[in-house]
Amino acid sequence: MKAMHPPLPKSSMVRLASARRSLLSLLLAFCLVAAACGGSDPDGAALTPLGFDDETTTDADPVLRDVPATQAPATTDAAPVATTEAPAITRSDPDTTWVAVARPEIGQLFTFDAPNGDPVRFEFDLFNPTYWETPLALRIVEGTGADEWVKVALPVRPNGSEAWIRTDGFDISSHKVEAEIEVDTRTVRVFDDGELIAETSAVVGKAATPTPLGVFYVNDLLPRDNPNGAFGPWILSLSGFSETLDTFGGGLPVIAIHGTNNPGLIGGAHSNGCIRIPNDVVTFLAENVPLGTPVTIY
C-alpha cells in the first residue's frame, strides 16, 4: 500500500499525489551569514562566498555579469595523473538519478577531464563541507555506484559544467525523483518514479534578471531560522547561477527554490532569478525531494 502524504491547505495552489516511497527528510542546521563573509575548509583554504540572489537585505548591490558564460575550465598546474586505459563505465537506467555525497574525509574536490585523465579546475574550487557547512552533493550524469569513476554535474560556473571524479570517499545512492520548472507558465512540478507528487504556481525571474534555463540539481536543503522571512522556511539550493548578475550581496548569485513572505506575487515574474513558491509547498518539497534531484528549467 502506498504511503499517503498529509494534505496541504487548499490555499497553497498545490496539487499533490501520493509518493511511492517515503524519502528521508534532511534537517540541516543552517544560519545564513552575510554573503561577503566566507568560511574556510579544514586546511585553511578560503571558500568562495555564495549568496542567494533573492535576498532582500544585502551588504552590496548586484553586479552585472561580464564574465562569458561559456568560459572554459582552466587546466590545473598540478602534475597530471599517469594515463592508463580508461575503465568501462556502467550505463544507468535513464529514469534513475545517482548521487554522490562526500564523506568527511573528503576535503577538496579534485576533478578530471576523463577517467584516469588530466586534472581540470573551474572558476572556483569545491570543498567539503560546503560554504553552508553541509556535505558536498554531486549529481552523477554518467556511471553508477558500481564504478570507480563517474562523471558529475558541478555547482560551479559556467552553468552546466561537468567533470569526472573518483568515487573513493563518496556515498553513492539513487532515486527517481525529478522536477521541472516551466518559466512561461510559472509552474513547478515534481515527480517520483513518473508520478506527479507536487504542482504549484511560482514566482520566476523578472526580465532584467531571468531565471536561467537548463538542467540543474538540488545540491543543498537548508532550513531557515525565520520561516516568516524572505526565503520562507526552506531553501532548496540549485547547482546553477544567475547568468545576468556577476555577484549578489558580495557572493556568487546562486539560484534556488525557496519560500516567500509575499505570496501575493506568486504567478508573476518578480525575482532576481530564484523560484519562489508557497511556504507549505516548499516544506513538502524539503521533506520529499532528496539531494541530487534533477531540476529542468525551460
C-alpha positions in Angstrom: 0.0 0.0 0.0 1.4 3.4 -0.9 2.1 5.8 1.9 -0.2 8.9 1.7 1.3 12.4 2.1 -0.5 14.6 4.6 -2.8 17.0 2.7 -1.7 20.6 2.1 -4.0 23.6 2.7 -6.3 24.4 -0.2 -4.9 28.0 -0.4 -1.4 26.7 -1.4 -2.2 26.3 -5.1 -0.7 22.8 -5.0 -1.9 19.5 -6.3 -0.3 16.5 -4.6 -0.5 12.8 -5.3 0.8 10.1 -3.0 4.5 9.4 -3.3 5.7 5.8 -4.0 8.0 5.8 -1.1 9.0 8.0 1.8 12.2 9.9 1.4 14.5 10.9 4.2 13.8 14.4 5.5 17.1 16.2 5.6 17.2 18.6 8.5 20.5 20.5 8.1 21.5 23.1 10.7 21.9 26.4 8.8 22.4 30.1 9.6 22.5 32.3 6.6 25.6 34.5 7.0 26.3 37.7 5.1 27.4 36.8 1.7 30.6 38.8 2.0 31.8 36.7 4.9 33.3 33.4 3.7 34.0 30.3 5.7 37.1 28.1 5.3 37.8 24.5 4.6 39.6 22.3 7.2 43.0 23.0 5.7 42.5 26.8 5.7 41.7 27.4 2.0 39.1 30.2 1.6 35.7 29.1 0.4 34.1 31.1 -2.3 31.3 33.3 -0.9 27.8 32.4 -2.1 24.6 34.4 -1.9 21.1 33.5 -2.8 20.1 36.2 -5.3 16.7 36.9 -3.9 17.9 38.1 -0.5 16.2 41.4 0.1 18.8 42.9 2.5 22.4 42.8 1.2 25.7 44.4 2.0 26.4 45.2 -1.6 24.4 46.0 -4.8 24.1 43.3 -7.5 27.0 43.5 -10.0 26.1 42.8 -13.6 27.9 39.8 -15.1 30.7 40.5 -17.6 32.4 37.0 -17.5 31.5 35.0 -20.6 29.0 32.3 -19.7 30.9 29.8 -21.9 34.2 30.3 -20.2 36.1 27.0 -20.4 37.7 25.5 -17.2 41.4 26.0 -16.8 43.8 23.2 -16.6 45.4 22.9 -13.2 49.2 23.3 -12.6 49.2 20.1 -10.7 51.2 17.2 -12.1 48.9 15.1 -14.4 47.8 11.6 -13.3 49.5 8.8 -15.1 47.4 7.8 -18.0 46.1 4.2 -18.1 43.4 2.5 -20.0 40.0 4.1 -19.2 37.7 1.8 -17.2 34.4 0.7 -18.6 31.5 2.8 -17.2 28.2 1.3 -16.2 25.2 2.6 -18.1 22.5 3.8 -15.8 18.7 3.5 -16.1 17.7 6.9 -17.7 14.9 7.2 -15.2 17.2 6.7 -12.2 19.3 9.5 -10.7 22.6 8.6 -9.0 24.0 10.9 -6.4 27.5 11.1 -4.8 27.7 12.7 -1.3 31.2 13.3 0.1 32.2 11.7 3.3 34.0 13.7 6.0 37.5 12.5 4.8 37.0 14.4 1.5 38.3 18.0 2.0 38.7 19.4 -1.5 37.1 18.0 -4.7 39.6 17.1 -7.4 38.1 16.9 -10.9 39.4 15.3 -14.2 38.7 15.5 -17.9 38.3 11.8 -18.2 38.7 8.6 -16.1 42.4 8.4 -15.4 42.7 11.7 -17.2 44.2 15.1 -16.6 43.1 17.3 -13.7 40.8 20.3 -14.6 39.9 23.3 -12.5 37.0 25.7 -12.7 36.3 29.3 -11.7 36.4 28.3 -8.1 37.2 25.1 -6.2 34.7 23.0 -4.3 35.3 21.9 -0.7 33.6 19.5 1.7 31.8 20.6 3.8 30.3 23.3 1.6 30.1 27.0 2.2 26.9 26.3 4.1 28.7 23.6 6.3 26.8 20.7 4.6 28.1 17.6 2.8 29.1 18.2 -0.8 26.5 16.5 -3.0 27.0 15.9 -6.8 24.6 14.5 -9.4 26.1 11.7 -11.4 25.5 12.1 -15.1 27.5 9.1 -16.3 28.1 5.9 -14.4 26.6 4.4 -11.2 27.6 3.3 -7.7 29.4 0.3 -9.2 32.0 2.4 -10.9 35.4 3.6 -9.8 35.0 6.8 -11.8 31.8 8.8 -12.5 31.0 11.9 -14.4 29.2 14.5 -12.3 27.4 17.8 -12.7 29.2 20.5 -10.7 27.7 23.5 -8.8 30.1 25.9 -10.4 30.1 28.5 -13.2 29.6 28.3 -16.1 26.2 26.6 -15.7 26.2 23.1 -17.0 29.9 22.3 -16.0 30.7 18.6 -15.7 33.8 16.6 -14.8 35.0 13.2 -13.8 35.7 12.2 -10.2 36.9 9.1 -8.4 34.1 7.5 -6.2 36.5 6.8 -3.3 35.3 8.7 -0.3 31.8 9.2 -1.6 28.5 7.6 -0.5 26.6 6.7 -3.7 22.8 6.3 -3.7 20.0 6.5 -6.3 16.4 7.7 -6.5 13.7 8.5 -9.1 12.6 12.0 -8.1 12.8 14.8 -10.7 11.4 18.3 -11.0 10.6 20.7 -13.8 10.0 24.4 -13.9 8.1 25.9 -16.8 9.1 29.6 -16.8 6.4 30.9 -19.2 3.6 29.5 -17.1 5.4 30.0 -13.8 4.8 26.4 -12.8 6.8 23.9 -10.7 6.1 20.2 -11.0 7.8 17.3 -9.1 7.6 13.6 -9.9 8.6 10.5 -8.1 9.1 7.5 -10.4 7.0 9.2 -13.0 4.1 10.0 -10.6 3.3 13.7 -10.0 3.6 14.4 -6.3 3.5 18.2 -6.4 2.5 21.1 -8.7 2.4 24.7 -7.8 2.5 28.2 -9.2 5.7 30.1 -8.6 7.5 33.4 -8.9 10.3 33.4 -11.5 12.9 35.9 -12.6 12.0 39.3 -14.0 13.0 40.3 -17.5 16.3 42.0 -16.3 17.3 39.0 -14.2 15.7 36.0 -15.8 15.7 32.5 -14.3 18.4 30.6 -16.2 17.4 27.7 -18.4 19.0 24.3 -18.3 19.2 21.1 -16.2 20.4 21.7 -12.7 20.1 19.7 -9.5 19.3 20.2 -5.8 22.6 20.4 -4.0 21.6 21.7 -0.6 18.5 21.6 1.6 18.7 24.5 4.1 16.2 25.2 6.8 15.7 28.8 7.8 15.7 30.1 11.3 13.0 32.6 10.5 10.2 30.8 8.5 8.4 34.1 8.0 11.4 35.8 6.3 12.0 36.5 2.6 13.0 32.8 2.0 10.3 31.2 3.9 11.0 28.1 6.0 13.3 26.3 3.5 15.8 26.9 0.7 16.4 24.2 -1.9 19.7 25.4 -3.4 20.3 24.5 -7.0 23.6 24.0 -8.8 23.0 26.9 -11.2 23.8 30.6 -11.1 22.3 33.8 -12.5 23.6 34.5 -16.0 23.0 38.2 -15.8 24.4 39.0 -12.3 28.1 38.5 -11.5 27.6 38.9 -7.7 24.8 39.5 -5.3 25.4 40.7 -1.7 29.1 40.1 -2.1 28.8 36.4 -3.2 28.1 34.4 -6.3 24.4 34.6 -7.2 23.1 31.1 -6.5 19.7 30.1 -8.0 17.4 28.4 -5.5 13.8 27.2 -5.0 12.5 28.8 -1.7 9.5 30.0 0.1 8.3 33.6 0.4 6.9 36.2 2.7 4.9 37.8 -0.1 2.7 35.1 -1.5 0.6 37.7 -3.4 3.4 37.8 -6.0 3.1 34.1 -6.9 2.4 33.6 -10.5 4.4 36.6 -11.6 8.0 37.4 -12.8 9.5 39.4 -10.0 12.6 37.7 -8.7 16.3 38.1 -9.3 16.3 34.6 -10.8 15.2 32.4 -7.9 12.0 30.4 -7.9 9.6 31.4 -5.0 6.8 29.0 -4.1 4.2 28.9 -1.2 5.8 28.0 2.2 3.7 24.9 2.8 4.8 23.6 -0.6 8.5 24.3 -0.1 8.2 22.5 3.2 6.7 19.5 1.5 9.5 19.5 -1.1 12.2 19.8 1.6 10.8 16.6 3.2 10.3 14.6 -0.1 13.0 15.9 -2.6 16.4 14.3 -2.0 19.8 15.7 -2.8 20.8 15.3 -6.4 17.2 15.7 -7.7 17.5 17.0 -11.3 15.6 20.2 -12.0 14.9 21.0 -15.6 14.1 24.7 -16.2 12.7 25.6 -19.6 
